[in-house]
Amino acid sequence: MLGDKAKKLVFIGSDHAGFKEKDVLHKHLLERGFDVTDLGTFTEESCDYPDIAREVGEKVREHKGAFGVLICGSGIGMCMAANKIQTVRAAVANDESTAALSRVHNDANVLCMGSRVIKVELMVKIADKFFATDFEKDEERRVRRVNKLDEM
């Protein structure tokens, strides 16, 4: 699984706009060997994205080293909601480069994407890049900055 010995724990969720894409990503991550828990939504009926973002964010906070993936129409609403949870560092990524930078520089632990912004094939590539990229934990400045985020 992407070079890691231990399975990465991932909590995944979406609102109605990202329901189909979430299912594709869920299956993909399972195939890659991740331990994935789907926290909903489970239908295409309209739902409130903050509720799903809270569920995923709280699970990421509860399980040290866990990750989250959130999908809504733009990725922005989910990101805003998830970042309300202390120690969650959610980032919107619309390409592989921003996914990698969110990990390297910011130790992002929740990946947010928009189903109305990018196609599911690109979402898969973005998720692969996100999970294959490590935080620069040996860079004091990066650690210092992330600690400041977590203290806010």
C-alpha positions in Angstrom: 0.0 0.0 0.0 1.9 3.0 -1.3 5.1 1.8 0.4 3.7 1.9 4.0 4.0 -1.1 6.3 0.9 -0.2 8.4 -2.5 0.3 7.0 -3.6 4.0 6.9 -6.9 4.6 8.6 -9.2 6.7 6.5 -12.6 8.1 7.2 -14.5 9.2 4.1 -17.7 11.2 3.7 -19.6 13.3 1.2 -22.8 15.2 0.8 -25.3 14.4 -1.9 -23.2 16.2 -4.5 -20.2 14.0 -4.0 -22.0 10.7 -3.3 -21.1 8.9 -6.5 -17.4 10.1 -6.3 -17.2 9.0 -2.7 -18.1 5.5 -3.6 -15.5 5.4 -6.3 -12.8 6.7 -4.0 -13.9 4.4 -1.2 -13.5 1.3 -3.4 -10.2 2.6 -4.8 -8.7 3.2 -1.3 -9.8 -0.3 -0.2 -8.1 -1.8 -3.2 -4.9 0.1 -2.3 -5.0 -1.6 1.1 -6.3 1.3 3.3 -8.6 0.7 6.3 -11.6 2.9 5.1 -14.7 3.7 7.0 -17.6 5.4 5.1 -19.4 7.9 7.3 -22.0 8.9 4.7 -24.1 10.2 3.1 -25.5 6.9 1.8 -28.0 8.3 -0.7 -28.2 11.2 -3.2 -30.9 12.9 -1.2 -30.0 16.4 -0.1 -28.1 16.6 3.2 -26.1 19.2 5.1 -22.3 19.0 4.4 -21.3 20.3 7.9 -22.8 17.2 9.5 -20.7 14.9 7.4 -17.6 17.0 7.9 -18.1 17.0 11.6 -18.4 13.2 11.7 -15.2 12.7 9.6 -13.3 15.5 11.5 -14.2 14.0 14.9 -13.0 10.6 13.9 -9.7 12.0 12.6 -9.2 13.8 15.9 -10.1 10.7 17.9 -7.7 8.4 16.0 -4.1 9.7 16.1 -2.6 9.3 12.6 -5.9 8.9 10.9 -6.9 10.7 7.7 -10.1 11.9 6.2 -11.5 12.4 2.7 -14.5 14.7 2.1 -16.3 15.5 -1.1 -19.0 18.1 -1.8 -19.8 20.2 -4.8 -16.7 22.5 -4.5 -14.7 21.0 -1.6 -14.8 24.3 0.0 -17.8 23.9 2.3 -16.5 20.6 3.6 -13.0 22.1 4.2 -14.4 25.1 6.1 -16.5 22.8 8.3 -13.8 20.2 9.0 -11.3 22.9 10.0 -13.6 23.9 12.9 -12.5 20.7 14.6 -9.3 21.2 16.6 -6.2 19.3 15.2 -8.0 18.8 11.8 -6.0 20.3 9.0 -8.2 20.0 6.0 -7.1 21.2 2.6 -8.9 21.6 -0.7 -6.9 20.0 -3.6 -7.9 20.4 -7.2 -4.7 18.9 -8.6 -1.9 16.6 -7.5 0.5 19.4 -6.8 -1.7 21.1 -4.2 -2.4 17.7 -2.6 1.3 17.1 -2.2 2.0 20.6 -0.9 -0.8 20.3 1.7 1.0 17.2 3.1 4.6 18.3 2.8 4.1 21.9 4.2 1.0 21.7 6.3 0.7 18.0 7.4 -2.9 18.1 6.1 -4.9 15.1 7.5 -8.2 15.7 5.6 -8.4 15.9 1.8 -11.3 17.8 0.4 -12.4 17.8 -3.2 -15.3 19.1 -5.3 -17.3 16.9 -7.5 -18.5 19.9 -9.6 -14.9 21.1 -10.0 -12.9 18.0 -10.9 -13.7 14.6 -12.5 -13.5 11.4 -10.4 -10.5 10.1 -12.4 -8.5 13.1 -11.3 -9.8 12.7 -7.7 -8.3 9.2 -7.6 -4.9 10.6 -8.7 -5.1 13.4 -6.2 -5.9 11.0 -3.4 -3.1 8.7 -4.4 -0.7 11.7 -4.3 -2.0 12.9 -1.0 -1.5 9.6 0.7 1.9 8.9 -0.9 3.3 12.2 0.3 4.8 12.6 3.8 5.0 15.7 6.0 8.5 17.2 6.3 8.6 16.4 10.0 12.4 17.0 10.1 11.9 20.6 9.0 11.6 22.6 12.3 9.8 25.5 10.6 7.1 23.2 9.2 6.6 21.5 12.6 6.5 24.9 14.3 3.9 26.2 11.9 1.7 23.1 12.2 1.9 23.3 16.0 0.6 26.8 15.8 -2.3 25.7 13.7 -3.2 23.0 16.2 -3.1 25.5 19.1 -5.6 27.9 17.4 
